[in-house]
C-alpha cells in the first residue's frame, strides 16, 4: 500500500494555496480539482485499509 499518490496530491494542493489569502476564479477552480484528487486518493487508501 503506497501513500505516494496521496502525498503528491496533497502537496500540489498545498502549493496551490500557499501564501494566498484570496483566490481568483481560476485558482479556486484549480484548488477544487486538486482537492478532488486528494479526496479520491484518500478514499482509495481507506478502501485498501478496510480490506485488510
LINDAGI-V81306 format. One line per field, one symbol per residue. ss: DSSP state (2 for helix, 1 for strand, 0 for the rest). phi: phi as a letter, one per 40 degrees, with the letter a starting at -180 (. if undefined). psi: psi as a letter, one per 30 degrees, with the letter a starting at -180 (. if undefined). A space follows every 50 residues. Layout:
# LINDAGI-V81306
ss->???
phi->???
psi->???
This chain:
# LINDAGI-V81306
ss->00022222222222222000000022222222222222222222222222 20
phi->.bbdccdccccccdcccdfbcbbcdccccccccccccddccccccccccc cc
psi->kkgeeeeeeeeeeeeefkhkekkleeeeeeeeeeeeeeeeeeeeeeeeee f.
